[in-house]
Every structure is written in C-alpha cells, then in structure tokens.
Amino acid sequence: MPSLTDERSYADVLKSPAPSSTPRRILRRRVHHPPVSVFPPLPSSNGKSSNVKDKRKMFVYIDHSNFWISRKIATRDENWRYDVKALQSVLTSNTLDGEIMGGPNTKVHVYGCVPDDLKSIWENQGARVHKLKKRYPLHIEVKKTKRKRKKENPEKEVDTALVAESVTEAARALREGLKDTQIEFVIVSGDRDMRPAVKKIINCGFKVNVWSWKGVLSKAYRDLEEKKAGRLKVHLLDEHKDKFVTASKVPVKQGFGQAEGSGKNGS
C-alpha cells in the first residue's frame, strides 16, 4: 500500500480504478473466405460434373483419301471444303462414353491426299500429316471406275500405314496398363481394309469409333458393331456434315479452317 510520503496523496490512490483482471484482447485482421456453394456442380449430358476436366486420351486416324475423294464423288463437287477445327470437334465430341468435358488429350494423324491449303491448317492444329511416298493428283475425275482409281492411287500405302500405327499405339497403351476409360480410338474411313486395325484395337481392350460417309461404309463395320456392342460405334459423317462442310468453290483462309463467305453449307 502506498504511503502518505508518495507524490500522490492516499486519497488520490483510492480514487484510481483498480486494474482489470480481464486479459487484453489482441485484434487480428479478419480473413474473408469465399462462400462455398451448397449445391453440387451441374452434371453434363453424359453424367459428368461440369467442372471436371476429362483426362482421356484420344487417338484419331484419318484416311483422308477415303474421306476426301468419297465426298467429292458422291456430290460431284471438285471444290468442296471443310472446317478443320469443326471436323475435329465432331470426331472427339461423339464417342462411346458420350461428350468429352474440358477437351481430351487428342493426337490426330492424317494419311493420304490432302490439299495444300488444308494440310497447313491441319498442321497448325497440331495434327501429324503423313506424307505419301508417291503423290497422286487430287483432281480425279468422278467418271473413272473404281478399278482405274485403284490402279492409279497408292491407297494401299495409306491403309498399311494407318493400320500399323494405330495398332502399335493400342499395343503400347496395353503394355502401359492403360484402361479403356483412359484412352479411346477414332478411325475415319469406310474402307474394309481398316477392319483388321479396328478388331486388333478392340482385342487390346479399347473402344473404337469408326466414322465414314454413308455411301462408302463397308457392311463389315455394321456386322462388327453388332458383335462388339459397347466396344465399337459406327458414326455417319452425313449426319454431322452441316457442322463442318463449308461452301464450295471458295478458297480456304489459312489458319482458320473456315472458308470465307461460307454462310451456306455444302450439299
């Protein structure tokens, strides 16, 4: 107790408030966390959450000779063109497992005759365009018979390369232990000669999507689709042509894959 000799009087000491026994509060900056939605993410049409990025790998093998010349013969349109990016989107968005969310890790291989303007666009999109050892003209007359075309065009080179490389990729994936939920194959050709590749890929345990124009689709693929239900799906390009076929007789603008003034789709 302070004595009366202190500088302050005893009465002043008694008037002073007693020290508080409550611990001193330390003020901290309040951190605001973003609100967490109580609703689950909306599912897509194939049952997957819309915020989940699909990590499937997709390998696309295009028999461009079959794809290009068959369309030209069917329509008698020597100058038909298509949107490269739109075609690739069609091929990868319609699969056995439904629409792919977020975009797959896609590798595209193109074989056979490819017009120079479209070739550069494919390469700009990251596709690998395989060169033929023997080039042949693209302005093939539609009146020529299949026998004459087969004699003039090195189509067997295209078939052999596509079959060998697609089967090799499937075998590699099998060795690495990849499952059918991790990888899927797309083959664009109605040629029966591609059937061995389709069968071997399926036998490796993977799913295959075959795309072709209706007029050149081999019946062998429909028969195989029935036998390998759930492993093979056949798609008709005719049913999606409005999404990628552009106006004919109009030069394609390099880098876009879209013909200028292509307000109307090709027939």
LUMROGU-872739 format. One line per 5 residues: number of its first residue (from 1); their letters; for each residue x, y, z of N, C-alpha, C. Coordinates in pm, whole numbers, padded with zeros to 5 digits, m for minus. Atoms other than C-alpha are relative to their C-alpha. Example, Ala and Ser with C-alpha at 12.3 -4.5 7.8 and 13.67 -1.06 7.14 Angstrom:
// residues 2
1	as	00089 m00119 00000 01230 m00450 00780 00090 00120 00000 ~ m00082 m00119 m00006 01367 m00106 00714 m00077 00109 00073 $
***
This chain:
// residues 267
1	mpslt	00086 m00119 00000 00000 00000 00000 00089 00124 00000 ~ m00084 m00121 00005 00144 00340 m00093 m00010 00080 00129 ~ m00003 m00080 m00124 00247 00560 00193 m00038 00142 m00030 ~ 00040 m00139 00015 00149 00917 00259 00113 00086 m00052 ~ m00115 m00077 00048 00500 01022 00154 00011 m00003 m00152 $
6	dersy	m00003 00004 00148 00432 00933 m00212 m00040 00135 m00056 ~ 00033 m00126 00065 00393 01213 m00459 m00150 00020 m00004 ~ 00146 m00012 00000 00022 01133 m00488 m00052 m00025 00140 ~ 00058 00018 m00134 m00195 01155 m00181 m00070 m00134 00008 ~ 00067 00128 m00023 m00352 00848 m00031 m00141 00003 m00055 $
11	advlk	00137 m00013 00051 m00695 00979 m00125 m00004 m00015 m00150 ~ m00003 00014 00146 m00592 01006 m00490 00018 m00145 m00042 ~ m00022 00142 00033 m00473 00645 m00491 m00129 m00078 00011 ~ 00127 00072 m00019 m00808 00527 m00357 m00098 00029 m00113 ~ 00091 m00035 00109 m00986 00713 m00636 00038 m00066 m00133 $
16	spaps	m00043 00061 00127 m00782 00538 m00910 m00072 m00132 m00022 ~ 00068 00129 00027 m00965 00247 m01085 00094 m00117 00019 ~ m00080 00121 m00022 m00847 m00099 m00996 00037 m00062 m00135 ~ m00038 00065 00128 m00654 m00287 m01268 m00097 m00112 m00035 ~ 00096 00101 00046 m00880 m00510 m01480 00063 m00138 00000 $
21	stprr	m00047 00139 00002 m00850 m00887 m01439 m00026 m00067 m00134 ~ 00031 00058 00132 m00981 m00942 m01797 00124 00007 m00089 ~ m00120 m00001 00087 m00699 m01046 m02037 m00019 00094 m00119 ~ 00004 m00097 00110 m00616 m00798 m02306 m00027 m00072 m00133 ~ 00035 00060 00128 m00771 m00877 m02644 00094 00051 m00109 $
26	ilrrr	m00088 m00036 00111 m00541 m00884 m02948 m00084 00001 m00127 ~ 00080 m00012 00121 m00711 m00758 m03259 00076 m00058 m00120 ~ m00059 00059 00121 m00643 m00959 m03574 m00089 00032 m00120 ~ 00076 m00030 00121 m00741 m00888 m03930 m00090 m00119 m00036 ~ 00096 00106 00034 m01050 m01084 m04027 00020 m00041 m00147 $
31	vhhpp	m00017 00053 00136 m01000 m01309 m04329 m00135 m00044 m00053 ~ 00128 00035 00061 m01300 m01337 m04560 00021 m00112 m00101 ~ m00009 00113 00092 m01330 m01677 m04728 m00117 00005 m00098 ~ 00111 m00001 00096 m01535 m01709 m05048 m00106 m00100 00042 ~ 00107 00092 m00040 m01874 m01866 m04987 00006 m00130 m00078 $
36	vsvfp	00003 00133 00062 m01899 m02236 m05058 m00143 m00032 m00038 ~ 00135 00030 00046 m02197 m02334 m05270 m00051 m00127 00066 ~ 00061 00118 m00061 m02434 m02574 m05102 m00056 m00092 m00107 ~ 00053 00081 00109 m02537 m02700 m05444 00114 m00074 m00070 ~ m00104 00074 00073 m02337 m02973 m05624 00011 00054 m00141 $
41	plpss	m00014 m00047 00138 m02195 m02888 m05970 m00099 m00069 m00090 ~ 00099 00055 00091 m02442 m02936 m06250 00060 m00111 m00085 ~ m00052 00109 00083 m02398 m03268 m06431 m00019 00033 m00147 ~ 00015 m00018 00143 m02343 m03271 m06806 m00093 m00106 m00055 ~ 00091 00096 00062 m02544 m03472 m07055 00047 m00143 00014 $
46	ngkss	m00049 00136 m00015 m02317 m03771 m07002 00022 m00037 00146 ~ m00005 00034 m00141 m02347 m03762 m06621 00122 00049 00073 ~ m00122 m00048 m00065 m02011 m03596 m06552 m00019 00142 00050 ~ 00011 m00135 m00054 m01975 m03284 m06340 00058 00099 m00098 ~ m00042 m00098 00099 m01938 m02969 m06545 00135 00062 00030 $
51	nvkdk	m00129 m00059 m00034 m01626 m02859 m06357 00111 m00104 00003 ~ m00101 00106 00002 m01441 m03187 m06405 00058 m00009 m00140 ~ m00064 00007 00130 m01189 m03187 m06688 00029 m00145 m00035 ~ m00021 00137 00045 m01185 m03508 m06888 00146 m00018 m00037 ~ m00141 00024 00025 m00835 m03653 m06898 00024 m00120 m00091 $
56	rkmfv	m00017 00110 00093 m00899 m03927 m07152 00092 00040 m00116 ~ m00081 m00021 00119 m00650 m03962 m07434 m00081 m00050 m00119 ~ 00071 00041 00120 m00792 m03983 m07783 00096 00003 m00118 ~ m00085 00010 00118 m00608 m04101 m08092 m00090 m00008 m00122 ~ 00084 m00010 00120 m00764 m04003 m08425 00085 m00031 m00123 $
61	yidhs	m00070 00040 00122 m00656 m04170 m08750 m00093 00022 m00119 ~ 00086 m00039 00111 m00797 m04018 m09069 00055 m00049 m00133 ~ m00031 00042 00137 m00786 m04195 m09405 m00054 00111 m00090 ~ 00048 m00119 00071 m00807 m03863 m09587 m00034 m00029 m00145 ~ 00033 00037 00138 m00808 m04026 m09930 m00144 m00048 m00008 $
66	nfwis	00137 00053 m00004 m01126 m04214 m09842 m00099 00110 00035 ~ 00087 m00107 m00047 m01277 m03916 m09661 m00022 00106 m00108 ~ 00005 m00110 00095 m01197 m03660 m09930 m00061 m00040 m00134 ~ 00044 00040 00133 m01249 m03846 m10257 m00143 m00054 00002 ~ 00135 00056 m00008 m01564 m04027 m10141 m00104 00110 00004 $
71	rkiat	00093 m00113 m00006 m01733 m03699 m10055 m00007 00070 m00137 ~ m00004 m00068 00130 m01623 m03549 m10387 m00076 m00078 m00106 ~ 00070 00084 00097 m01754 m03843 m10590 m00150 00001 00027 ~ 00142 00006 m00036 m02083 m03852 m10400 m00074 00127 m00041 ~ 00065 m00129 00028 m02155 m03481 m10460 00038 00057 m00136 $
76	rdenw	m00054 m00052 00126 m01964 m03434 m10788 00048 00145 00016 ~ m00050 m00134 m00031 m01817 m03126 m10624 00152 m00008 00014 ~ m00145 00008 00001 m01449 m03093 m10713 00065 00095 00101 ~ m00059 m00106 m00082 m01400 m02794 m10483 m00053 00004 00143 ~ 00059 m00005 m00135 m01571 m02893 m10160 00110 00019 00104 $
81	rydvk	m00093 m00028 m00109 m01404 m02778 m09841 m00069 m00025 00133 ~ 00055 00021 m00133 m01448 m02833 m09472 00081 00079 00102 ~ m00063 m00071 m00111 m01364 m02661 m09145 00077 m00102 00083 ~ m00085 00097 m00069 m01070 m02849 m08994 m00032 m00009 00149 ~ 00024 m00001 m00145 m01135 m02742 m08636 m00137 m00056 00033 $
86	alqsv	00135 00049 m00024 m01507 m02815 m08663 m00007 m00151 m00019 ~ m00002 00145 00022 m01443 m03163 m08805 00064 m00071 00119 ~ m00067 00060 m00115 m01201 m03242 m08524 m00090 00001 00123 ~ 00093 m00008 m00112 m01461 m03126 m08272 m00110 m00105 m00011 ~ 00103 00103 00021 m01724 m03356 m08426 00054 m00138 00034 $
91	ltsnt	m00059 00132 m00021 m01489 m03655 m08414 00026 m00029 00147 ~ m00035 00022 m00140 m01396 m03604 m08049 m00115 00025 00097 ~ 00113 m00031 m00089 m01735 m03495 m07913 m00109 m00106 m00004 ~ 00102 00106 00012 m01934 m03802 m08019 00070 m00134 00015 ~ m00073 00123 m00028 m01776 m04102 m07852 m00089 m00101 00070 $
96	ldgei	00076 00105 m00068 m01887 m04426 m07692 m00037 00040 00141 ~ 00025 m00043 m00137 m01865 m04264 m07348 m00070 00135 00007 ~ 00071 m00127 m00001 m02057 m03954 m07453 00093 00117 m00022 ~ m00076 m00122 00025 m01944 m03595 m07487 00115 00015 00099 ~ m00118 m00017 m00083 m01598 m03519 m07353 00003 00141 00057 $
101	mggpn	m00001 m00130 m00066 m01584 m03237 m07097 00144 00050 00012 ~ m00131 m00061 m00020 m01289 m02999 m07096 00099 m00029 m00110 ~ m00090 00028 00110 m01134 m03142 m07412 00099 m00109 00033 ~ m00092 00110 m00027 m00933 m03461 m07438 00142 00033 m00044 ~ m00136 m00009 00049 m00562 m03501 m07491 00001 m00073 m00133 $
106	tkvhv	00023 00060 00131 m00603 m03560 m07863 00124 00005 m00088 ~ m00106 00006 00100 m00345 m03673 m08117 m00064 m00044 m00131 ~ 00063 00026 00130 m00454 m03661 m08481 00106 m00036 m00103 ~ m00086 00044 00109 m00289 m03850 m08766 m00081 00003 m00129 ~ 00070 m00012 00129 m00385 m03771 m09127 00083 m00069 m00108 $
111	ygcvp	m00069 00077 00103 m00298 m04005 m09414 m00065 00025 m00136 ~ 00056 m00007 00134 m00339 m03984 m09791 00002 00139 m00059 ~ 00001 m00127 00073 m00421 m03698 m10025 m00065 00110 00082 ~ 00051 m00116 m00073 m00465 m03363 m09852 00035 00125 m00080 ~ m00031 m00125 00071 m00497 m03032 m10043 00097 00085 00081 $
116	ddlks	m00105 m00077 m00069 m00209 m02799 m09962 m00057 00101 00100 ~ 00055 m00100 m00092 m00433 m02532 m09806 m00052 m00066 00127 ~ 00051 00070 m00119 m00597 m02785 m09572 00113 m00066 00078 ~ m00114 00064 m00068 m00267 m02958 m09497 00064 00095 00100 ~ m00063 m00097 m00089 m00119 m02641 m09350 m00087 00029 00122 $
121	iwenq	00091 m00025 m00113 m00428 m02590 m09135 00003 m00117 00098 ~ m00011 00117 m00087 m00414 m02946 m09003 00127 00008 00085 ~ m00127 m00007 m00072 m00051 m02896 m08910 m00002 00111 00105 ~ 00013 m00109 m00098 m00131 m02565 m08738 m00084 m00042 00120 ~ 00083 00052 m00108 m00387 m02755 m08530 00072 m00108 00081 $
126	garvh	m00078 00098 m00074 m00113 m02991 m08413 m00009 m00141 m00053 ~ 00013 00134 00057 m00202 m03285 m08637 00128 m00039 m00074 ~ m00114 00050 00078 00061 m03503 m08798 m00052 m00048 m00135 ~ 00041 00037 00135 00012 m03523 m09174 00109 m00087 m00060 ~ m00097 00096 00051 00186 m03832 m09309 00015 00016 m00151 $
131	klkkr	m00026 m00018 00143 00349 m03787 m09648 00000 m00135 m00072 ~ m00002 00119 00083 00294 m04040 m09923 00132 m00008 m00076 ~ m00123 00016 00076 00598 m04184 m10092 m00023 00036 m00147 ~ 00036 m00032 00138 00417 m04144 m10424 m00124 00086 00001 ~ 00115 m00091 00003 00193 m03843 m10470 m00085 m00029 m00122 $
136	yplhi	00089 00015 00115 m00109 m03854 m10696 m00095 00118 m00004 ~ 00081 m00121 00015 m00337 m03581 m10832 m00130 m00007 00076 ~ 00126 m00007 m00072 m00638 m03463 m10637 m00118 00021 m00094 ~ 00110 m00029 00093 m00840 m03366 m10947 m00040 m00126 m00078 ~ 00041 00126 00062 m00953 m03724 m11014 m00142 00015 m00053 $
141	evkkt	00132 m00011 00059 m01248 m03736 m11249 m00093 m00101 00064 ~ 00094 00086 m00069 m01556 m03880 m11087 m00053 m00111 m00090 ~ 00051 00101 00091 m01639 m04080 m11401 00091 m00122 m00006 ~ m00092 00112 00004 m01337 m04303 m11358 m00052 m00116 00084 ~ 00046 00118 m00072 m01409 m04654 m11246 00086 m00023 00122 $
146	krkrk	m00075 00032 m00121 m01302 m04788 m10909 00128 m00075 m00035 ~ m00117 00078 00038 m01065 m05027 m11085 00113 00091 m00048 ~ m00102 m00092 00051 m00887 m04744 m11264 00057 00086 00110 ~ m00046 m00080 m00113 m00869 m04533 m10950 00094 m00080 00088 ~ m00083 00085 m00086 m00728 m04823 m10753 00137 m00023 m00061 $
151	kenpe	m00127 00021 00068 m00460 m04874 m11015 00088 00123 00007 ~ m00076 m00124 00003 m00358 m04508 m11019 00038 00050 00139 ~ m00021 m00059 m00132 m00382 m04425 m10648 00067 m00099 00095 ~ m00069 00088 m00096 m00141 m04570 m10391 m00076 m00010 00132 ~ 00082 00005 m00120 m00427 m04626 m10145 00049 m00107 00099 $
156	kevdt	m00050 00105 m00088 m00264 m04942 m10011 00105 00053 00096 ~ m00101 m00061 m00086 00018 m04729 m09874 m00068 00069 00118 ~ 00076 m00066 m00105 m00238 m04528 m09677 m00054 m00104 00098 ~ 00059 00105 m00084 m00412 m04842 m09550 00104 m00063 00092 ~ m00105 00067 m00076 m00089 m05007 m09440 00053 00088 00113 $
161	alvae	m00054 m00091 m00101 00043 m04702 m09256 m00099 00023 00112 ~ 00101 m00027 m00102 m00284 m04630 m09076 m00020 m00122 00090 ~ 00020 00123 m00079 m00335 m04992 m08967 00119 m00024 00092 ~ m00120 00028 m00079 00024 m05034 m08850 00015 00095 00118 ~ m00024 m00098 m00106 00045 m04713 m08649 m00111 00002 00105 $
166	svtea	00108 00003 m00099 m00298 m04737 m08485 00010 m00123 00089 ~ m00015 00123 m00079 m00239 m05097 m08376 00121 00011 00093 ~ m00120 m00020 m00083 00109 m05006 m08249 m00032 00085 00122 ~ 00038 m00088 m00111 m00041 m04729 m08034 m00085 m00075 00101 ~ 00085 00079 m00090 m00303 m04967 m07892 00083 m00099 00080 $
171	aralr	m00088 00095 m00069 m00035 m05225 m07809 00085 00070 00106 ~ m00079 m00077 m00097 00176 m04959 m07637 m00084 00035 00122 ~ 00090 m00035 m00111 m00122 m04846 m07428 m00029 m00121 00086 ~ 00025 00124 m00074 m00189 m05207 m07332 00119 m00035 00089 ~ m00121 00029 m00078 00172 m05255 m07217 00012 00095 00119 $
176	eglkd	m00009 m00099 m00107 00148 m04938 m07009 m00110 m00016 00103 ~ 00107 00026 m00096 m00160 m05074 m06835 m00113 00100 m00002 ~ 00111 m00095 00010 m00400 m04805 m06957 m00133 m00073 m00013 ~ 00132 00061 00005 m00769 m04882 m06915 m00083 00066 m00110 ~ 00084 m00055 00106 m01049 m04825 m07164 m00066 00131 00039 $
181	tqief	00054 m00129 m00045 m01165 m04532 m06952 00102 00112 m00015 ~ m00107 m00098 00011 m00833 m04358 m07014 00038 00032 m00144 ~ m00042 m00017 00139 m00796 m04392 m07390 m00110 m00050 m00093 ~ 00102 00039 00098 m01024 m04412 m07694 00054 00030 m00140 ~ m00051 m00013 00136 m00960 m04451 m08067 m00109 00042 m00097 $
186	vivsg	00092 m00044 00106 m01121 m04287 m08370 00067 m00030 m00134 ~ m00050 00029 00135 m01076 m04415 m08726 m00100 00054 m00101 ~ 00087 m00060 00101 m01215 m04213 m09015 00026 m00068 m00133 ~ m00010 00072 00127 m01263 m04449 m09307 m00112 m00102 m00008 ~ 00101 00104 00020 m01533 m04670 m09454 00059 m00119 m00072 $
191	drdmr	m00070 00105 00073 m01274 m04887 m09626 00011 m00127 00085 ~ m00004 00128 m00070 m01295 m05253 m09530 00142 m00037 00043 ~ m00139 00032 m00031 m00914 m05269 m09528 00043 00048 00138 ~ m00033 m00048 m00134 m00915 m05083 m09195 m00059 m00090 00109 ~ 00066 00088 m00098 m01122 m05355 m09028 00098 m00077 00089 $
196	pavkk	m00095 00069 m00088 m00817 m05554 m08906 00052 00088 00113 ~ m00047 m00092 m00104 m00696 m05246 m08718 m00105 00017 00108 ~ 00110 m00017 m00095 m01036 m05196 m08557 m00010 m00122 00092 ~ 00011 00123 m00079 m01050 m05559 m08443 00116 m00013 00098 ~ m00116 00014 m00087 m00698 m05557 m08302 m00004 00100 00116 $
201	iincg	00011 m00100 m00106 m00757 m05236 m08108 m00102 m00044 00104 ~ 00103 00050 m00092 m01075 m05383 m07959 00054 m00117 00081 ~ m00058 00115 m00070 m00887 m05703 m07872 00103 00043 00105 ~ m00092 m00054 m00102 m00637 m05487 m07682 m00076 00054 00120 ~ 00083 m00044 m00112 m00929 m05384 m07462 m00048 00143 m00009 $
206	fkvnv	00037 m00141 00013 m01001 m05037 m07601 m00120 00019 m00092 ~ 00118 m00031 00079 m01304 m04872 m07759 00040 00073 m00128 ~ m00030 m00059 00131 m01314 m04764 m08122 m00125 00067 m00056 ~ 00107 m00071 00071 m01527 m04508 m08306 00039 00007 m00147 ~ m00025 m00003 00145 m01547 m04552 m08685 m00092 00104 m00063 $
211	wswkg	00076 m00104 00070 m01656 m04253 m08895 00015 m00020 m00150 ~ m00006 00017 00145 m01749 m04276 m09262 m00120 00067 m00066 ~ 00116 m00041 00079 m01969 m04134 m09535 m00086 m00123 m00025 ~ 00093 00112 00012 m02277 m04350 m09572 00022 m00079 m00128 ~ m00012 00067 00130 m02216 m04426 m09939 00120 m00090 m00015 $
216	vlska	m00122 00082 00014 m01873 m04583 m09882 00027 m00085 00124 ~ m00019 00079 m00122 m01923 m04752 m09545 m00013 m00149 m00030 ~ 00004 00145 00020 m01837 m05121 m09565 m00096 m00064 00100 ~ 00095 00071 m00086 m02107 m05351 m09427 00073 m00075 00111 ~ m00077 00074 m00100 m01830 m05529 m09238 00004 00073 00133 $
221	yrdle	m00004 m00076 m00125 m01829 m05247 m08982 m00131 m00010 00075 ~ 00130 00017 m00066 m02201 m05277 m08912 m00009 m00138 00064 ~ 00001 00135 m00055 m02161 m05650 m08863 00088 m00009 00125 ~ m00092 00002 m00114 m01866 m05597 m08630 m00057 00079 00117 ~ 00061 m00082 m00105 m02058 m05331 m08438 m00101 m00083 00080 $
226	ekkag	00096 00087 m00069 m02328 m05588 m08357 00071 m00101 00089 ~ m00074 00100 m00076 m02072 m05843 m08240 00075 00063 00118 ~ m00080 m00067 m00102 m01873 m05591 m08037 m00078 00118 00061 ~ 00085 m00106 m00057 m02158 m05392 m07883 00066 00059 00124 ~ m00062 m00067 m00114 m02025 m05134 m07640 00148 00022 m00017 $
231	rlkvh	m00144 m00017 00025 m01674 m05160 m07784 00025 00074 m00131 ~ m00012 m00066 00130 m01734 m05027 m08135 m00128 00076 m00030 ~ 00114 m00080 00041 m01959 m04748 m08255 00028 00058 m00138 ~ m00012 m00052 00136 m02014 m04655 m08620 m00078 00130 m00011 ~ 00063 m00131 00017 m02091 m04289 m08698 m00003 00036 m00148 $
236	lldeh	00010 m00047 00138 m02209 m04139 m09027 00034 00148 m00007 ~ m00039 m00141 00019 m02040 m03818 m09135 m00115 00081 m00059 ~ 00112 m00069 00064 m02352 m03734 m09337 m00090 00068 00103 ~ 00091 m00052 m00102 m02546 m03675 m09015 00056 00123 00071 ~ m00064 m00115 m00067 m02298 m03408 m08899 00061 00098 m00100 $
241	kdkfv	m00069 m00080 00102 m02193 m03250 m09230 m00028 00149 00013 ~ 00033 m00142 m00013 m02374 m02923 m09155 00090 00071 00102 ~ m00086 m00059 m00102 m02129 m02872 m08869 00141 00029 m00051 ~ m00138 m00020 00044 m01809 m02889 m09074 00018 00022 m00150 ~ m00013 m00023 00143 m01875 m02879 m09451 m00030 00146 m00031 $
246	taskv	00016 m00142 00030 m01830 m02526 m09583 m00038 00019 m00147 ~ 00037 m00030 00138 m01930 m02352 m09905 00112 m00039 m00094 ~ m00101 00043 00097 m01752 m02490 m10209 00040 00116 m00090 ~ m00050 m00096 00098 m01555 m02302 m10473 00041 00132 00065 ~ m00050 m00118 m00070 m01429 m02058 m10211 00131 m00038 00067 $
251	pvkqg	m00128 00038 m00060 m01060 m02063 m10109 m00008 00000 00152 ~ m00005 00007 m00146 m00995 m02164 m09750 00105 00096 00051 ~ m00093 m00095 m00060 m00833 m01893 m09540 00092 m00074 00096 ~ m00096 00077 m00079 m00518 m02045 m09395 00002 00047 00145 ~ m00008 m00030 m00142 m00506 m02065 m09016 m00133 m00002 00069 $
256	fgqae	00133 00001 m00060 m00880 m02064 m08963 m00075 m00128 m00030 ~ 00069 00123 00035 m01001 m02375 m09143 m00142 00026 m00041 ~ 00138 m00037 00034 m01315 m02186 m09239 00004 00079 m00130 ~ 00004 m00071 00126 m01396 m02076 m09591 m00066 00136 00018 ~ 00058 m00132 m00009 m01464 m01706 m09627 m00135 00002 m00072 $
261	gsgkn	00130 m00009 00061 m01824 m01628 m09701 m00074 m00131 00000 ~ 00062 00132 m00002 m01929 m01980 m09604 m00129 00002 00077 ~ 00128 m00008 m00069 m02275 m01884 m09498 m00086 m00119 m00026 ~ 00080 00118 00034 m02418 m02187 m09674 00088 m00122 00007 ~ m00073 00125 m00007 m02315 m02542 m09616 m00003 m00068 m00135 $
266	gs	m00004 00075 00124 m02208 m02765 m09897 m00106 m00106 00000 ~ 00105 00102 00011 m02456 m03019 m10028 00055 m00135 00030 $
***
